[in-house]
Amino acid sequence: MSLGSDVQLLHEAPFFRGFDEDHLRLIAFSAESRHVRKDEVVVEAGRPQHSAYLVSDGLLLARSDRRGGAEEGRPARRFERGALIGDLALITEMKAHATIVAAENSSVLQIRRSMFKRLLDEYPDIAEALRDKLTEGLADTVEEIKRAGLRLGAAGS
């Protein structure tokens, strides 16, 4: 993919909304375009995750490896163009929660945490945009939890 199409792809990902064109260009320039074949494992559950993957073409599926857990019997989560897999891996060390497999020949943009953190260090305005995005997301999550609590309280009455 070209730098311009990578920037456009980053625009499509909700995680990067609010980042300006120059920020997205820096991220796109530093990311690695990868082609993955059908049935290739992109992320393995339980393994350290050092990168996030932005789907540029194709279809990837999340496969739970837990037997008898809450995930068993649920349809696989689908990741298509514009989906960002492992966004939190960009900012913190973590292990993957699910195995991600290419359901067909696909392309992803791999964004490494080490590179992303370097961008945050060198460009504080990117860190500010990310902080604002995470704060907004956390506020939304708190509101969802409050609404769920109210529904549960009403159901228990």
Buried (B, 14 or more C-beta within 10 A) or exposed (E): BEEEEBBBBBBBBEBBEEBEEEBBBBBBEBBEBBEBEEEBEBBBBEEEBBBBBBBBBBBBBBBBEEEEEEBEEEEBBEBEBBBBBBBBBBBEEEEBBBBBBBBEBBBBBBBBBEBBBEBBEEBEEBBEBBEEBBEEEEEEEEEEEEEEEEEEEEEEE
